[in-house]
Amino acid sequence: MVEVPATEFVKNFGQYKERAQREAIAVTSHGRTSGYFVSEHEYLEYMLLKTRARHAYHVSELPEETISALAKAEMDPSHDHLNALLD
């Protein structure tokens, strides 16, 4: 990945726009990365991964439909033998 100061990125935007089609560009400001410039393909892939990511909730934040589904859930009878392990 290429790392480039913001001032150089602005001055040579066209060059980095083309380069971003091949690899991500880290844009820095005062020695720290402030963002990344990526191709549309990379961005869409990122967004797809983001939508597929699991979401963890604190119990108090659970959506009502999830609480309802959990309340109605039943164990498959083929796992009844596991209940004996709890006794």
Buried (B, 14 or more C-beta within 10 A) or exposed (E): EBEBBEEEBEEEEEEBEEBBEEEBBBBBEEEEEEEBBBBEEBEEEEEEEEEEEEEEEEEEEEEEEEEEEEEEEEEEEEEEEEEEEEE
